[in-house]
Amino acid sequence: MQKPPDHAYPTHWEADVVLRDGGTARIRPITPDDAERLVSFYEQVSDESKYYRFFAPYPRLSDRDVHRFTHHDYVDRVGLAATVGGEFIATVRYDRINDQGLPAKNPEDDQAEVAFLVQDAHQGRGVASALLEHIAAVARERGIRRFAAEVLPANSKMIKVFTDAGYTHKRTFEDGVVRLEFGLEPTEQSMAVMRGREQRAEARSVQRLLAPGSVAVIGAGRAPGGVGRTALRSLLDSGFTGRVHAVNHAFPEDLQRLRPEEVPAVRALREIPDPVDLAVIAVPADSVPDVVRDCGEHGVQGVLILSSGYAEAGPEGRERQRALLRQARSYGMRLIGPNAFGLINTAPDVRLNASLAPRMPGAGHIGLFTQSGAIGIALLSGLHARGPGDGGIAGISAFVSAGNRADVSGNDLLQYWYDDPDTDVVILYLESIGNPRKFARLARRTAAVKPVVVAKGARHNGTAPPGHAVPTVRVPDSTVAALMRQAGVIRVDTVTELIDAGLLLASQPLPAGPRIAILGNSESLALLAYDACLTERLHPQSPRVLPSAATPDDFRAALAEALSGDGCDAVVVTAIPWVGEGAAVSPAESEGAALAAALRTAAEAHPEKPVTVVHLAMDDLAETLAAPAPASPQSPQQPKAPAPDKPARPAGPAPARPADPPPASTPPAPPPSNRARPLIPPGPPPTLAARQQAPARDADAATVPRHRADPLRIPAYPAAERAVRSLAEAVRYAAWRREAAEPGRVPEYDDIQEAAAGADIDRLLDRLTPDAPTGRSVPVPAQDAEALLARYGIHTRPVLPAPDPDTAVRAAARLGYPVALKTTAPHLRHRADLGGVRLDIAGEAELRRTYAELTDFLGSPEELRPVVQSMVPRGVDTVIRAAIDPAAGAVLSFGLAGAPSQLLGDIAHRLIPATDREVDEQIRSIRAAPLLFGWRGSQPVDTAALAEVLLRVSRLVDDHPEVVGVDLEPVVVAAHGLSVLGATVRLARAPATTDLGPRRLPVY
């Protein structure tokens, strides 16, 4: 890790963090300019907290104290502060000490004493825990490996901060003081604790935006029309259950209520006497900073900025956007936008439509996030067309369209939806991924409990969309898709496919396998479905074709028979209008409604298998299947009543959770509950506040709500290919879920020298990049690269330069015959087809002759740069690469060397760190994999040795983020063992923070 000179202000320690209650704070180093802030902060701390800090009454800080607490060398003495609105709310500091507990004079001393002070008004918000994560990371950067803290026994809150952090600690009691000592190396438990806190805090911050008790629309004009007035109208038409205010500085002073909405109207936010939870801002970009300042001073929890004119408008707008983000976070607010379309929450006790959408979507179980307002409109319209109304198949739980997503992003929504009991399927439309490593981690965890469906725009142009200040992707889109699938994400290409897959996953149980039964009254349509199944690598049975005059009862019987059999895992029903003499249904009901009722009856009897319908010219069938089933004595559809101990939500403060049960008088009924898999315990869902107090849990914990299904809502598609493609995605996702339940492991190898490799990397970076900026990579000299790889048990075959024939002969004598003579010129590297590689040279005479032929035919030794290498056992030439892509994260790649990988792109990719199971699948997933396993009678090669090298490369890159590129080519895999014949390594100074560091909000 690069260390700046003493006293240099370490800007990379600055961070914005989300606290336990969903608010934000800024953590930064304390400077001498903070003297007045420190004194003001200390005056607001209670005498009891001061006593706990100094073990004695300490009413005020002396000038000497102020100087000591604000002057640091940022190496042996460091102080950090958490700030809100520019003022301190908490501080932490460490002082390096020796083994006797005295100030350290030796830079090799690796212990420090740490102490906290948190303002009483902010205790319980998780400030100390966040500060501990950051001060521990700072200490590790400065070579400190242990913290010591002395705490009074009565200070139980601070003791809990230390003991709950997950570090390995030792606790002693002496002279009336509790002494805690703990190592700072991250452990599995400490990472789990940190990420559990991160999830709960970020989920809570989103919940505060989605379930406000009061909303102010700032910029609502007096005349109808305009963005602000449209947002106000949407808010009121949705039936929002909280308070609403219209704010516009141009309102006349005597205007009390805005008509015809009859909404309280004020000229400034400060005129609203009650708290405001969410501000919807629709004013020109030049006026937004003043509005955000007013929001911060009024204590608003979050802002939704509909205004445009930011990063999408060019460099000047991008700087305006960054300043806006800094301003919002300085007041502890989360921000959606700018240039946002809005957010929606359909929970019956919230009914929030703070967006420009013309209608309130129906309530359901699909969570929807988009970065594009246009795509958001398309998705909402498409879902409405497929199943309008509350409880329909296309209902949503929440919708967020974040625009430029300067702050709140898809990662935040994944944190929220992960354990949201009202969301069963997550749909994301992304144009850029700001933190790919974190996205992969969150997507994998969420996909383990509910489907995550993603469509990604801006896949091929190599540039970020306007307004998205993020790194651009360098790997092919097919690679991004493969990496998403590894994380359990269902990757689709179009908005239509997003809706198709989302509807099936939201309504049907997951299939147990790929066996598909097909039945219907059209042979042609059934054959189209059969062909589509084969295209998607499913296992279809021969279609069962019913007569064209088949009645709804015939369909019911055929479907029931298919579902009851053991030979299928899902059923595709194809239907065309009834053809024949007489009436197939009674005159009182439509043909589609009758068929829908019959299919529902059969599906309800077998809720463990999914059913999907393909229809032609039967829109009434699709509409009936998408709508909530009619109430019946056997299938009551009644609104939920509130829990006996929970009153109806009053119009006022925001509820603890947008999914709290609605009052019995609330007109809209929630969507039907899960009939197929009652995995959610009966009773009202737990509040988010209650979940925040629970311990961090595993992604597979049984308490996390699982995918619910309702056999009475069956998705219908107008084309067989669309239905089968959605079903195939469900099959593949279900298989991933089964495999994820028993994940592989990242093996530990006893011969890996992680610490020594880290020291080597530091020395190489200091030597190779003394002035290079962070992120710029440099190649490592061959000898150093070989030594670094050897630290991880990856041994390369020696290569000796041969600038002339005599040197080549000496090199061969040193290595031992037979040898290979190879050129290393870039245009001939690994090009045996051009004659740049000569193998099996048995003696000196042959070597001299070959050397002459090579230089005569291809060029001078200066151009060719020939080398000599000993021969290895024959095998299959492969290539192993690892790289850090700014938009995909750390990627491990494998393929066969030469034409398969270079010409055909036959390369398999996995995210790092890769597990043993993932690497085994990676080796088998390339199209040329049969060559490794004895194709056409050839001898199988040692794939176990190959997997081990892949895992070791994965470990190297994962352990050391400074290693940004590893290229092993060729790796010759023989029947027993393998040989690495060529290796290159690239290093770069690692970013100051990664997803493995202390939690922090990104800055784009």
Number of C-alpha atoms within 10 A of each C-alpha: 18 14 10 11 11 12 11 12 15 16 10 12 16 16 20 21 26 30 24 25 18 24 23 29 27 25 25 21 24 24 18 14 10 19 18 12 15 22 17 13 18 23 15 13 18 14 16 14 18 20 15 19 20 13 14 11 13 15 13 13 14 11 11 8 12 17 15 12 23 18 18 23 13 24 22 23 19 24 23 27 27 27 23 20 18 13 18 24 26 26 26 22 22 26 22 27 23 17 11 7 12 12 16 18 11 10 14 10 18 20 26 26 21 20 19 19 23 26 19 14 11 12 14 14 17 16 27 24 20 25 23 21 17 23 22 23 19 21 25 18 15 19 16 24 17 21 23 22 20 20 20 18 15 11 15 10 12 22 19 11 16 18 16 14 20 19 20 15 16 12 14 10 13 8 6 9 15 17 18 19 21 20 18 21 15 17 13 10 14 18 17 17 19 20 18 17 23 23 24 25 26 27 27 27 27 22 24 23 26 28 29 27 23 22 27 27 26 27 25 30 23 17 9 13 12 13 19 27 21 20 28 27 20 21 25 20 16 20 16 25 22 22 20 20 22 29 26 20 14 13 18 12 10 9 12 14 14 19 13 7 12 11 16 17 27 25 20 17 25 13 11 17 8 12 19 25 25 28 27 26 27 28 21 13 20 11 12 18 17 10 20 23 16 15 25 22 13 19 15 23 25 31 25 25 25 25 23 21 18 24 23 20 12 13 12 12 17 22 13 17 24 17 12 21 23 15 18 23 25 21 27 26 29 28 25 28 28 31 27 24 27 25 22 27 28 30 26 23 27 27 26 28 29 30 28 23 21 15 15 24 27 25 27 25 31 25 26 27 25 28 26 23 20 12 16 24 17 14 21 21 16 18 23 20 12 22 25 22 19 23 25 28 34 32 29 31 27 28 25 28 30 29 27 27 23 27 23 22 25 27 22 22 24 26 23 23 25 28 23 25 21 24 26 28 30 29 24 22 25 19 18 23 23 24 22 19 20 16 21 23 14 23 25 21 20 26 24 28 21 26 29 26 26 25 21 20 17 15 19 11 10 13 16 18 18 14 24 22 20 17 19 21 22 16 16 12 14 13 18 23 20 17 23 22 18 18 24 27 25 24 22 21 14 14 17 16 19 22 21 25 27 30 26 27 29 29 30 28 24 26 24 17 17 22 18 27 24 26 26 27 24 20 18 12 24 24 18 15 28 24 17 20 25 12 14 16 11 21 17 22 16 13 21 17 19 18 15 16 17 18 20 21 17 17 23 20 15 19 26 19 11 23 24 13 10 8 12 21 23 27 24 27 27 31 27 17 17 19 14 11 7 7 12 18 17 9 8 7 9 14 20 25 20 21 24 26 20 20 28 21 17 24 24 17 13 17 19 21 20 28 31 24 26 26 22 17 12 18 15 16 24 25 21 22 28 27 21 21 21 11 10 8 6 6 10 11 18 13 18 18 16 18 15 6 6 13 11 17 18 13 15 15 17 23 22 17 23 27 26 24 24 26 19 15 12 15 10 21 19 26 25 23 14 17 15 21 15 14 15 18 9 7 10 17 16 14 16 22 15 10 13 18 11 11 10 18 14 12 19 16 12 12 13 20 21 24 26 27 26 25 27 28 32 26 29 29 20 17 16 26 19 19 25 29 21 24 30 23 20 26 21 19 24 21 17 18 20 13 13 18 11 10 13 14 12 16 13 10 13 8 10 18 15 15 12 13 20 18 12 17 23 17 12 19 22 15 10 17 17 10 9 14 11 14 14 13 21 18 15 18 13 14 12 15 20 20 16 22 21 16 19 21 18 20 17 18 15 14 19 19 17 22 15 18 18 13 15 23 19 15 21 26 15 11 17 14 18 18 22 20 27 27 27 18 15 11 10 17 14 20 15 14 9 10 15 22 19 17 16 15 20 15 15 18 11 12 25 17 12 17 21 15 13 22 18 11 10 15 12 15 20 11 13 21 17 25 22 24 23 23 20 19 13 13 20 19 20 21 20 24 21 26 22 19 17 19 19 25 20 22 25 27 22 23 25 28 20 18 10 16 18 12 8 10 15 18 22 24 26 26 24 23 21 26 20 18 15 21 25 18 14 22 23 16 17 19 16 17 16 14 16 23 16 12 12 8 8 11 14 18 22 18 20 14 17 22 18 18 22 26 24 22 25 27 22 25 22 18 15 16 18 24 21 25 23 24 17 22 21 20 23 23 25 22 17 13 15 23 23 22 20 18 22 19 24 18 24 23 23 19 12 14 14 14 13 13 15 22 20 20 17 14 15 18
